[in-house]
Amino acid sequence: MRGAIVAAICAVMIGAPLVMSGNLWAKLPPPTEEAKAAAAAKAAKAAEAAKKDAELLSKSMDVTAEQYKKMQAAKAKGGPAMATPTAAKK
C-alpha cells in the first residue's frame, strides 16, 4: 500500500510539469514596427548613457590619479602630506 502511494506521488510530481510544459513552447507574435522602433530607440538611449558613464568614470579616474601623484610627490619632497582623517576620540 505504501509503495503504491509513493509511486502515485512520484507520477504526479513528474507528470504534472511535463503536461504543463506544453505552454512553454508557445511562440509570441512577431513585434510590430512600432515596437521595433521603440526597442531601437531604447537601445540607442542606453548606449548613449553607457558612453556618458564611461567618460565620467574616465575623468574621475584621471582626477584620482593626479591627486595620488601630487600626494606621492609631496611625500617624496618631505613636505606636508595631505591631511588624513582621524577617528573621533571619546
N, C-alpha and C positions, 0 to 999 in steps of 0.2 A: 504494500500500500504506500509506504513512504517513498519507494523508488518511483512509483507512478506519479506522485505529486512533484517530486524533484524533476522528473522528465517533462511534465507539463509546464512547470515554471521555466525550465530551460527553453522549451519550444516557444513559449510566449516571449521570452526575453530576446531570443534570436530572430524569431519570425516577425515580430512587430516592426522592428527597424527596417527589415527587408521590404515589407509591404509598404511602409511609409516612405521609403527612399525613392519610389517611383516619381514623386513630386519633385525631387531634386534634379531630375534630368530634364525638366521642362525648360523651354527656351523663352527668353524675353523677346519682345518685338524689337526690331531694329530702331535705333534712336532717330528722332525726327531731325530735320535740318536745323530747326531752332535749338534743339538740344545739343547738336554737334557744334553749332556756333557758340553756344553758351559754354560748353566744355572747353573749346579752343580759347575763348576769352579768359576763362578762369585759369587755364594753364599758362597763358601769356602773363597774366597778372601775378601768378605765383612765381614765375621765372624772373620777372622784374623785381619782385620783393626779395627773392633769394640773391639776386645780383646786388641789390642795395645793401642787404645784410652783410654780404661778403665784403663789400667796400668798407662799411663801417667797422667790421671786425679787423680788417687790414689796417685801417687808420689807428684804431685803438692799440693794436699790437705794435705799430711803429712808435706811438707815443710812449708806451710802456718800455720799449727797448731804449729809446732815447733817455728816459728818466733813469733807467738802470745804468746806462753808460755814464751819465753825469754823476751818479752816486758812486760808481766804482772809481771814476777819475778823482773825485773829491777824497775818497778814502786813500787812494794811492799818493796823493799830494800831502796827506796828513791834515787836511783841512777839516772843518766841521762836516760831519756826515749829516744826512737828513735825520730829523728827529724821529725816533721810534716811539710809538705809543706805549705807555706803561699801564699795567693793570692798576685799577683803583685799590688803594690800601684801606682796610677797615680798621 
